[in-house]
Amino acid sequence: MNNPYENNNTTNGGYSNPSGFGAQWNSPNSYDQPGVNAQWNGANYHSGPTGFGGKPPKEKKPRKGLQTWHKIVIAVLSCMVISAGSVGTFAALISTGAIPISNPTSTQTSSQSNSIGQTTNTGASSETAVGELTKQQVAEKVIPSVVCIQAFYNNTSGFGFSQSQTTESEGSGVIATSDGYIITNAHVVDGATSVKVVLSDNTTYEGKIIGVDTSTDLALIKIEATNLTAAEFGSSADLKVADTVMAIGNPGGLAFQSSVAVGYISALNRVVSTDTAANMKCIQTDAAINPGNSGGALVNMQGQVIGINSSKLVATSYEGIGFAIPIDDALPIINDLREYGYVKNRGVLNISGQYVDSITARFNGLSASGFYVSKIKADSVKQEGLQEGDVITSIDGQVVTSLNTISSALQGKKPGETVTLIVARGNTTQTLTITLSESSGSSSAQAGS
């Protein structure tokens, strides 16, 4: 190996060195011989002879390089210049349209429509994102969105005997839009001749019935008002058993206006049937739901409506069993009622009337109990043999024991499908096949017909 400090023909201060190496590592004062000098060179860790003949190697001058921190500053500034240039170029490409970019805010706005509750599916609210509200905050948020509904009726008999007496029922409703659309139960307003709406601040409006769907116990009314406090809708699909919920409404009507009851989700997808609504899958809650709460709001702890309070299991043996229609099931019905006044693509018989039990049937000279047909609203049904005054005793093999029997038989059927009816007419019975038509609205005691 060639080493510039090796010389095979020299000695170190007169001492023989068989290897010929002319220097060794020592401190500068370790040599006693004159002419020998050892020095520290951080570049190569070597020392070399400076005497005893021959020219010493030229000492390399230290490079006048930049300090390390200077280098770092220059590197950072260079990166900043490059980044600024890249951003400017990217911005220029966007402004000229070379690179298309979407606006999240405008996209969300354009995806929304006039459908009630649709905005809740495009993203969580800021309140939802930060977690649950306190019970007081939930009440403060939702109470202005819940109204009292008073419905007035002119009593008429199902057999055509009219009475002049006017009766009143009271329930609750949820403000769905700031311009006055209000969700409630069908049984609160169905058949009403007039409706009055009382806001939480006691402002009163006349209401107009937009649509009623007795099969799901839902209805939509409208008041002429603006800047109302519309409810925020959540999703009933997110619910879990034992979630805390709050029922807000008017139990007993105006006497207990804007009452709040706190409870839990007791069960989900409970199958519930009423006189007119068949096999609804409901939310079960132990939050107090009493007469007058019907149509009010069941809300989660973000203050979002997740159900429309509908009914309560009433019996001396039961306490704390109430039911609400899941909002995910309710909103499509409500939006159909808003747009069309009825639920589209649902098969109906297009008749109206009421259920009569055996005692009522005998009292009115009828030969059987069942659904009494007081009015037929489609000529096609008449042409297929059904007559006003008939009593439907069976539908598709099911004995008619309530309005719910008719609703259950029609559930899921589409326009154009058929049902088989057995009807009592005088002292005879008839078997008829009736083609279903599309629903065009609902009236009292239709039972989905």
C-alpha positions as CSV (number, residue, x, y, z in Angstrom):
1,M,0.0,0.0,0.0
2,N,1.4,3.4,-1.0
3,N,1.6,5.9,1.9
4,P,3.0,9.4,1.2
5,Y,4.6,9.3,4.6
6,E,6.6,6.1,4.1
7,N,10.3,6.2,3.0
8,N,12.1,2.9,2.9
9,N,15.6,4.6,2.8
10,T,15.4,6.7,5.8
11,T,15.8,6.2,9.5
12,N,13.9,7.9,12.3
13,G,16.4,10.0,14.2
14,G,19.1,7.5,13.6
15,Y,17.2,4.6,14.9
16,S,16.8,1.6,12.6
17,N,13.3,1.0,11.4
18,P,13.1,-2.2,9.4
19,S,9.7,-1.4,8.0
20,G,10.8,2.0,6.7
21,F,8.0,3.8,8.4
22,G,9.3,7.3,9.0
23,A,6.9,8.5,11.8
24,Q,4.7,7.2,14.6
25,W,1.7,8.6,16.5
26,N,2.8,10.5,19.7
27,S,2.1,13.7,21.4
28,P,4.0,16.7,20.1
29,N,6.5,16.6,23.0
30,S,7.2,12.9,23.0
31,Y,10.2,13.1,20.7
32,D,13.7,13.9,22.1
33,Q,15.4,14.0,18.8
34,P,15.9,17.3,17.2
35,G,14.1,17.9,13.9
36,V,11.3,15.7,14.6
37,N,7.9,17.3,14.9
38,A,4.5,15.5,15.2
39,Q,1.2,17.3,14.4
40,W,-2.6,16.6,14.5
41,N,-4.3,16.4,11.2
42,G,-7.9,15.7,11.6
43,A,-8.2,14.7,8.0
44,N,-6.0,11.6,8.0
45,Y,-4.8,10.9,11.6
46,H,-1.1,10.7,10.3
47,S,2.2,12.4,11.2
48,G,5.2,12.7,9.0
49,P,8.9,13.6,9.0
50,T,9.9,17.2,8.5
51,G,13.7,16.7,8.5
52,F,16.5,14.3,7.7
53,G,16.7,15.2,4.1
54,G,14.0,15.4,1.4
55,K,11.3,17.9,1.1
56,P,8.4,17.7,3.5
57,P,4.9,17.2,2.0
58,K,3.0,20.3,1.4
59,E,0.4,21.0,4.0
60,K,-3.1,21.1,2.6
61,K,-4.8,24.4,3.3
62,P,-8.2,24.0,5.0
63,R,-11.2,24.5,2.7
64,K,-13.1,27.6,3.4
65,G,-16.5,25.9,3.3
66,L,-19.8,27.3,4.6
67,Q,-20.8,26.7,8.1
68,T,-23.4,23.9,8.7
69,W,-26.1,26.3,9.7
70,H,-25.6,28.4,6.6
71,K,-26.2,25.3,4.5
72,I,-29.4,24.5,6.4
73,V,-30.8,28.0,5.9
74,I,-30.0,27.8,2.2
75,A,-31.7,24.4,1.9
76,V,-34.8,25.6,3.6
77,L,-35.1,28.7,1.5
78,S,-34.6,26.7,-1.6
79,C,-37.5,24.3,-0.6
80,M,-39.7,27.3,0.1
81,V,-39.0,28.8,-3.3
82,I,-39.7,25.5,-5.0
83,S,-43.0,25.0,-3.0
84,A,-44.2,28.5,-3.7
85,G,-43.6,28.0,-7.4
86,S,-45.5,24.6,-7.4
87,V,-48.5,26.1,-5.6
88,G,-48.6,29.0,-7.9
89,T,-48.5,26.7,-10.9
90,F,-51.2,24.5,-9.5
91,A,-53.4,27.5,-8.7
92,A,-52.9,28.7,-12.2
93,L,-53.9,25.4,-13.7
94,I,-57.1,25.3,-11.5
95,S,-58.1,28.9,-12.5
96,T,-57.7,28.1,-16.2
97,G,-59.7,24.9,-15.8
98,A,-56.8,22.6,-16.7
99,I,-57.3,20.8,-13.5
100,P,-61.0,20.4,-12.5
101,I,-61.8,20.6,-8.8
102,S,-65.2,20.2,-7.0
103,N,-66.5,22.4,-4.3
104,P,-67.7,20.2,-1.4
105,T,-70.1,22.9,-0.1
106,S,-71.8,23.4,-3.5
107,T,-71.9,19.7,-4.1
108,Q,-73.7,19.1,-0.9
109,T,-76.2,21.9,-1.6
110,S,-76.9,20.7,-5.1
111,S,-77.5,17.2,-3.8
112,Q,-80.2,18.3,-1.4
113,S,-83.8,18.6,-2.6
114,N,-87.0,19.7,-1.2
115,S,-87.5,16.3,0.4
116,I,-88.2,16.5,4.2
117,G,-85.3,15.2,6.2
118,Q,-83.0,14.5,3.3
119,T,-80.3,16.9,4.5
120,T,-79.7,14.7,7.5
121,N,-78.3,12.0,5.3
122,T,-75.6,14.3,3.7
123,G,-73.5,14.7,6.8
124,A,-73.6,15.0,10.5
125,S,-74.4,18.3,12.1
126,S,-71.8,20.2,14.1
127,E,-73.6,19.3,17.3
128,T,-73.6,15.6,16.4
129,A,-69.9,15.7,15.6
130,V,-69.0,17.0,19.0
131,G,-71.1,14.5,20.9
132,E,-74.3,14.4,23.0
133,L,-76.0,17.5,24.4
134,T,-77.3,17.8,27.9
135,K,-80.9,17.0,28.5
136,Q,-81.6,20.7,29.0
137,Q,-79.9,21.6,25.7
138,V,-82.0,18.9,23.9
139,A,-85.2,20.3,25.4
140,E,-84.3,23.9,24.5
141,K,-83.5,22.8,21.0
142,V,-86.5,20.7,20.2
143,I,-89.5,22.2,22.1
144,P,-89.9,25.1,19.6
145,S,-90.2,22.4,16.8
146,V,-93.2,20.6,18.5
147,V,-96.7,21.9,18.2
148,C,-100.1,21.2,19.6
149,I,-102.8,20.1,17.0
150,Q,-106.5,20.5,17.7
151,A,-108.8,18.7,15.2
152,F,-112.5,19.4,14.9
153,Y,-115.1,17.0,13.5
154,N,-118.7,17.1,12.4
155,N,-120.0,13.7,13.6
156,T,-121.5,11.6,10.9
157,S,-122.7,8.0,11.2
158,G,-121.0,5.4,8.9
159,F,-124.5,4.6,7.7
160,G,-125.2,8.1,6.4
161,F,-127.0,9.6,9.4
162,S,-125.4,13.0,10.0
163,Q,-125.1,14.8,13.3
164,S,-124.4,18.5,13.8
165,Q,-122.4,18.0,17.0
166,T,-118.7,19.1,16.6
167,T,-116.1,17.3,18.6
168,E,-112.5,18.0,19.2
169,S,-109.4,15.9,19.6
170,E,-105.8,17.0,20.5
171,G,-102.4,15.7,19.6
172,S,-98.9,16.8,18.7
173,G,-96.9,17.5,15.6
174,V,-93.3,18.1,14.5
175,I,-92.4,21.1,12.4
176,A,-90.6,19.6,9.4
177,T,-89.8,22.7,7.4
178,S,-89.5,26.4,8.3
179,D,-92.3,27.3,5.9
180,G,-94.9,25.3,7.8
181,Y,-95.1,21.6,6.9
182,I,-95.9,19.6,10.0
183,I,-95.8,15.8,10.6
184,T,-98.4,14.2,12.8
185,N,-100.3,10.9,13.2
186,A,-103.1,10.0,10.9
187,H,-105.4,9.2,13.9
188,V,-104.9,12.8,15.1
189,V,-106.4,14.5,12.0
190,D,-108.0,11.9,9.8
191,G,-111.5,12.9,8.9
192,A,-111.2,16.3,10.6
193,T,-113.3,19.2,9.1
194,S,-110.8,21.8,10.4
195,V,-107.5,21.8,12.1
196,K,-105.8,24.4,14.4
197,V,-102.1,24.5,15.2
198,V,-100.7,26.0,18.3
199,L,-96.9,26.7,18.5
200,S,-94.9,26.4,21.7
201,D,-95.1,30.2,22.1
202,N,-98.9,29.9,21.8
203,T,-99.1,31.5,18.4
204,T,-102.1,30.0,16.6
205,Y,-102.6,29.1,12.9
206,E,-105.2,27.4,10.8
207,G,-103.9,24.1,9.4
208,K,-104.6,22.4,6.1
209,I,-104.5,18.7,5.7
210,I,-102.1,17.8,2.9
211,G,-102.3,14.0,3.1
212,V,-103.3,11.2,5.4
213,D,-102.0,7.6,5.3
214,T,-103.9,5.5,7.7
215,S,-101.9,2.4,6.9
216,T,-98.8,3.9,8.5
217,D,-100.7,6.2,10.9
218,L,-98.9,9.3,9.4
219,A,-100.2,12.6,8.2
220,L,-98.9,15.9,6.9
221,I,-100.5,19.3,7.5
222,K,-99.5,22.8,6.4
223,I,-99.8,26.2,8.0
224,E,-99.1,29.5,6.3
225,A,-96.0,30.7,8.2
226,T,-92.3,31.4,7.7
227,N,-89.1,31.3,9.7
228,L,-90.4,28.5,11.9
229,T,-88.0,26.4,13.9
230,A,-87.8,23.2,11.9
231,A,-86.7,20.0,13.6
232,E,-83.4,18.3,12.8
233,F,-83.9,14.7,11.7
234,G,-81.5,11.9,12.6
235,S,-81.6,8.2,11.6
236,S,-83.5,5.5,13.5
237,A,-81.1,3.0,12.0
238,D,-78.4,4.2,14.4
239,L,-80.4,3.4,17.5
240,K,-79.4,0.8,20.0
241,V,-81.3,-0.7,22.9
242,A,-80.8,1.3,26.1
243,D,-80.0,4.5,24.2
244,T,-81.3,7.6,26.1
245,V,-84.2,9.3,24.3
246,M,-86.7,12.1,25.0
247,A,-90.4,12.3,24.1
248,I,-91.7,15.8,23.6
249,G,-95.3,16.6,23.0
250,N,-98.6,17.7,24.6
251,P,-100.0,14.9,26.8
252,G,-103.6,15.9,27.5
253,G,-103.4,18.7,24.9
254,L,-102.7,22.4,25.7
255,A,-103.2,21.7,29.4
256,F,-99.7,20.1,29.5
257,Q,-98.2,21.8,26.5
258,S,-94.5,21.1,25.6
259,S,-94.0,18.4,28.2
260,V,-90.7,16.5,28.2
261,A,-90.2,12.8,29.2
262,V,-86.9,11.1,29.4
263,G,-86.4,7.3,28.9
264,Y,-84.6,4.6,27.1
265,I,-85.0,2.6,23.9
266,S,-86.6,-0.6,25.3
267,A,-86.6,-2.5,22.0
268,L,-86.4,-2.1,18.3
269,N,-88.6,-3.4,15.4
270,R,-91.6,-4.2,17.6
271,V,-94.5,-5.3,15.4
272,V,-97.5,-3.2,16.4
273,S,-101.0,-3.1,14.9
274,T,-103.7,-0.6,15.5
275,D,-107.3,-0.4,14.3
276,T,-106.1,1.1,11.0
277,A,-102.3,0.5,10.8
278,A,-101.1,-3.1,10.2
279,N,-97.9,-4.7,11.3
280,M,-95.8,-1.5,11.8
281,K,-92.3,-2.0,13.0
282,C,-92.0,0.4,15.9
283,I,-89.5,1.7,18.4
284,Q,-90.4,0.7,21.9
285,T,-89.6,3.2,24.7
286,D,-90.3,3.7,28.3
287,A,-90.4,7.5,27.9
288,A,-93.9,8.5,28.9
289,I,-96.2,8.7,25.9
290,N,-99.8,9.6,26.8
291,P,-102.9,10.7,24.8
292,G,-102.0,14.0,23.3
293,N,-98.3,12.9,22.7
294,S,-99.4,11.3,19.4
295,G,-97.6,12.9,16.5
296,G,-94.9,14.4,18.8
297,A,-91.1,13.9,18.6
298,L,-89.0,11.1,20.0
299,V,-85.4,12.5,19.9
300,N,-81.9,11.3,20.6
301,M,-79.4,13.1,22.8
302,Q,-78.2,15.2,19.8
303,G,-81.6,16.7,19.7
304,Q,-82.5,14.9,16.4
305,V,-85.9,13.5,15.7
306,I,-85.6,9.7,15.4
307,G,-89.3,8.7,15.7
308,I,-92.8,10.0,15.6
309,N,-94.7,9.1,18.8
310,S,-97.7,7.0,17.9
311,S,-99.3,4.9,20.6
312,K,-99.1,3.4,24.1
313,L,-100.0,0.0,25.4
314,V,-102.8,0.9,27.7
315,A,-103.8,-1.6,30.4
316,T,-103.8,-1.7,34.1
317,S,-101.2,-4.5,33.9
318,Y,-98.7,-2.4,31.9
319,E,-96.7,0.7,32.5
320,G,-94.0,2.5,30.5
321,I,-94.6,0.8,27.1
322,G,-94.9,3.3,24.3
323,F,-94.2,3.1,20.6
324,A,-92.9,5.5,17.9
325,I,-92.7,5.2,14.2
326,P,-89.0,5.1,13.1
327,I,-88.1,8.2,11.3
328,D,-86.4,6.3,8.5
329,D,-89.7,4.6,7.7
330,A,-91.8,7.8,8.2
331,L,-89.9,10.2,5.9
332,P,-90.6,8.4,2.6
333,I,-94.3,8.4,3.4
334,I,-94.3,12.0,4.4
335,N,-92.5,13.1,1.3
336,D,-95.0,11.2,-0.9
337,L,-97.8,13.0,1.0
338,R,-96.1,16.3,0.4
339,E,-95.6,15.7,-3.3
340,Y,-98.7,13.8,-4.3
341,G,-101.1,14.0,-1.3
342,Y,-101.0,10.2,-1.1
343,V,-98.5,7.3,-1.1
344,K,-97.6,6.3,-4.6
345,N,-97.5,2.8,-6.0
346,R,-99.7,1.3,-3.2
347,G,-102.6,-1.0,-4.2
348,V,-105.9,0.0,-2.7
349,L,-109.6,-1.1,-2.9
350,N,-110.8,2.5,-3.4
351,I,-113.7,2.1,-0.9
352,S,-114.5,3.7,2.4
353,G,-116.6,2.6,5.4
354,Q,-116.2,1.2,8.9
355,Y,-115.9,-2.0,10.8
356,V,-119.2,-3.2,12.4
357,D,-119.3,-5.9,15.1
358,S,-122.1,-8.4,15.5
359,I,-124.1,-6.2,17.9
360,T,-123.9,-3.2,15.7
361,A,-124.7,-5.3,12.6
362,R,-127.9,-6.7,14.2
363,F,-128.9,-3.3,15.5
364,N,-128.7,-1.9,11.9
365,G,-130.3,-4.9,10.2
366,L,-127.2,-6.3,8.7
367,S,-126.7,-10.1,8.4
368,A,-123.1,-10.3,9.3
369,S,-120.2,-8.4,11.0
370,G,-117.3,-7.1,9.0
371,F,-116.3,-4.1,7.0
372,Y,-119.4,-2.1,6.0
373,V,-118.9,-0.5,2.5
374,S,-120.4,3.0,2.7
375,K,-118.8,4.4,-0.5
376,I,-117.1,3.0,-3.6
377,K,-114.9,5.5,-5.3
378,A,-113.8,3.6,-8.4
379,D,-116.2,2.5,-11.2
380,S,-113.9,-0.5,-11.9
381,V,-114.7,-1.9,-8.4
382,K,-118.5,-1.6,-9.1
383,Q,-118.0,-3.3,-12.4
384,E,-116.4,-6.2,-10.7
385,G,-119.4,-6.7,-8.5
386,L,-118.9,-4.8,-5.2
387,Q,-121.9,-2.7,-4.1
388,E,-122.4,0.0,-1.5
389,G,-124.0,-1.5,1.6
390,D,-122.1,-4.8,1.2
391,V,-120.3,-6.2,4.3
392,I,-116.9,-7.6,3.6
393,T,-116.6,-10.7,5.8
394,S,-113.3,-12.1,4.4
395,I,-110.4,-10.9,2.3
396,D,-107.9,-13.4,0.8
397,G,-109.1,-16.0,3.2
398,Q,-108.8,-13.9,6.4
399,V,-111.9,-13.3,8.4
400,V,-112.4,-9.5,8.9
401,T,-112.4,-8.8,12.6
402,S,-111.2,-5.1,12.4
403,L,-110.0,-2.5,10.0
404,N,-106.6,-3.9,10.6
405,T,-107.6,-7.1,8.8
406,I,-108.1,-5.2,5.5
407,S,-104.8,-3.2,6.0
408,S,-102.9,-6.4,6.6
409,A,-104.2,-8.1,3.5
410,L,-103.4,-5.1,1.3
411,Q,-99.9,-4.5,2.8
412,G,-97.3,-4.8,0.1
413,K,-99.7,-5.2,-2.8
414,K,-99.3,-3.1,-5.9
415,P,-101.8,-1.5,-8.3
416,G,-103.1,-4.2,-10.7
417,E,-102.9,-7.1,-8.3
418,T,-106.2,-8.7,-7.1
419,V,-107.8,-9.7,-3.8
420,T,-110.6,-12.2,-3.2
421,L,-113.5,-10.9,-1.1
422,I,-116.5,-12.7,0.5
423,V,-119.3,-10.2,1.1
424,A,-122.6,-10.4,2.8
425,R,-125.5,-8.9,0.8
426,G,-128.8,-9.2,2.5
427,N,-129.2,-12.9,3.3
428,T,-126.8,-14.0,0.6
429,T,-123.0,-14.1,0.2
430,Q,-120.9,-13.3,-2.8
431,T,-117.4,-14.2,-3.8
432,L,-115.7,-11.4,-5.8
433,T,-112.3,-10.8,-7.3
434,I,-111.4,-7.1,-7.1
435,T,-108.5,-5.5,-9.0
436,L,-106.5,-3.0,-6.9
437,S,-106.0,0.5,-8.1
438,E,-103.4,3.1,-7.1
439,S,-104.0,5.1,-4.0
440,S,-105.0,8.7,-4.6
441,G,-105.5,9.7,-1.0
442,S,-107.1,8.6,2.2
443,S,-110.2,9.3,4.1
444,S,-111.7,8.2,7.4
445,A,-111.9,4.5,8.0
446,Q,-110.4,3.4,4.7
447,A,-108.1,1.0,6.4
448,G,-105.6,1.3,3.5
449,S,-108.4,0.9,1.0
